[in-house]
């Protein structure tokens, strides 16, 4: 049986990658991610550290987030209502970094957002929808509608 790529679960999922280093340099990879259903991709960066870019949801479209440089805090919320979702919904939090190669799959039915933790952070986003398809499946909410953006001192 062939695995779906990216895997479409009911919850966000991290596909772990790896890093190979030798005397020539390094290779960062996520070999378990497949591109069969990707229709477009784009690169996102913010002008300053700790800037929040959120919340953006889709009923049908899935996205995959891959950090290219730096570190980011990503949030994902499964929506219960597309016009007025509950503010008490569970927020999944993920820290993505180019130092720990991985791809984060955000399934349909979720709103997502991110905050860059480093000034150089760049996020590559792969989408299952064309731009035209995405525009018909686009729901946006205030950046602090849910607020997982606090960094906890430890």
Secondary structure, 3 states (H helix, E strand, C coil): CCCCCCCCCCCCEEEECEEEEECCEEEEECCCCCCCCCCEEEEEECCCCCCEEEEEECCCCCEEEEEEECEEEEEEEECCCCCCCCCCCCEEEEEEECCECEEEEECCCEEEEEEECCCCCEEEEEECCCHHHHHCCCEECCCCCCCCCCCCCC
